[in-house]
């Protein structure tokens, strides 16, 4: 029978060099930094709100369903997040004249302004996350991770 051991906070050696383990640890760190950054500076907004605002600003008005598909956010979560954004007048929803059951979402001028403020929050989080790397290493890291993410498409 295996006896439980006390957690030493160390990584078992068989995991140390495994890319999947390292990526999961990097994800935990980045996720924690994002949560803390948005908690401090987001005024109740979260990273998924930022993602929706960024998508609307870049791609223009879209249906709620398209926003969910394009941003990778579950449809029911998109609806709840858009309700929050709409209550802050950061987005507007209107009925699609061609499909009465569909809502078209548009970012408002206040939404663009808030997005620019959140860009600064994200920039600070990126800086903190990548702080251990040199500028050249940062560019290389982004390029390599982008290739890994692109491989799933």
BELRADA-V689350 format. One record per backbone hydrogen bond with DSSP energy under -0.5 kcal/mol. CO is the residue of the C=O (numbers start at 0). NH is the residue of the N-H. E is the energy in kcal/mol with one decimal. If there is no record, write none. Layout:
# BELRADA-V689350
CO/NH/E + CO/NH/E
This chain:
# BELRADA-V689350
11/14/-2.3 + 11/15/-1.1 + 12/16/-0.5 + 14/17/-2.0 + 16/18/-0.5 + 17/21/-2.5 + 18/22/-2.9 + 19/23/-2.0 + 20/24/-2.2 + 21/25/-2.6 + 22/26/-2.6 + 23/27/-2.1 + 24/28/-2.1 + 25/29/-2.9 + 26/30/-3.1 + 27/31/-2.2 + 28/32/-2.3 + 29/33/-2.6 + 30/34/-2.6 + 31/35/-2.5 + 32/36/-2.6 + 33/37/-2.7 + 34/38/-2.3 + 35/39/-2.1 + 36/40/-2.7 + 37/41/-2.2 + 37/43/-0.5 + 41/44/-1.9 + 45/48/-0.6 + 45/49/-1.8 + 46/50/-2.3 + 47/51/-2.0 + 48/52/-2.7 + 49/53/-2.8 + 50/54/-2.2 + 51/55/-2.4 + 52/56/-2.5 + 53/57/-2.3 + 54/58/-3.2 + 55/59/-1.6 + 61/104/-3.5 + 62/66/-2.4 + 63/67/-2.2 + 64/68/-2.3 + 65/69/-3.0 + 66/70/-2.1 + 67/71/-1.3 + 67/72/-1.2 + 73/77/-2.5 + 74/78/-2.1 + 75/79/-1.9 + 76/80/-2.7 + 77/81/-2.9 + 78/82/-1.9 + 79/83/-1.9 + 80/84/-2.5 + 81/85/-2.9 + 82/86/-2.1 + 83/87/-0.9 + 84/89/-2.8 + 84/90/-0.7 + 85/88/-1.7 + 89/107/-2.1 + 91/105/-2.6 + 93/103/-3.5 + 95/98/-0.6 + 98/95/-0.6 + 98/101/-2.3 + 101/95/-3.0 + 102/63/-1.3 + 103/93/-2.3 + 104/61/-1.8 + 105/91/-2.7 + 107/111/-2.2 + 108/112/-2.3 + 109/113/-2.4 + 110/114/-2.4 + 111/115/-2.1 + 112/116/-1.7 + 113/117/-2.6 + 114/118/-2.1 + 115/119/-1.1 + 116/120/-1.2 + 117/121/-2.9 + 118/122/-2.8 + 119/123/-2.0 + 120/124/-2.0 + 121/125/-2.8 + 122/126/-2.3 + 123/127/-2.2 + 124/128/-2.7 + 125/129/-2.6 + 126/130/-0.6 + 127/130/-0.6 + 129/132/-2.5 + 133/137/-2.6 + 134/138/-2.1 + 135/139/-2.2 + 136/140/-3.1 + 137/141/-2.7 + 138/142/-2.2 + 139/143/-2.7 + 140/144/-2.9 + 141/145/-2.3 + 142/146/-1.7 + 143/147/-2.0 + 144/148/-2.8 + 145/149/-2.5 + 146/150/-1.3 + 148/151/-1.2 + 149/152/-1.2
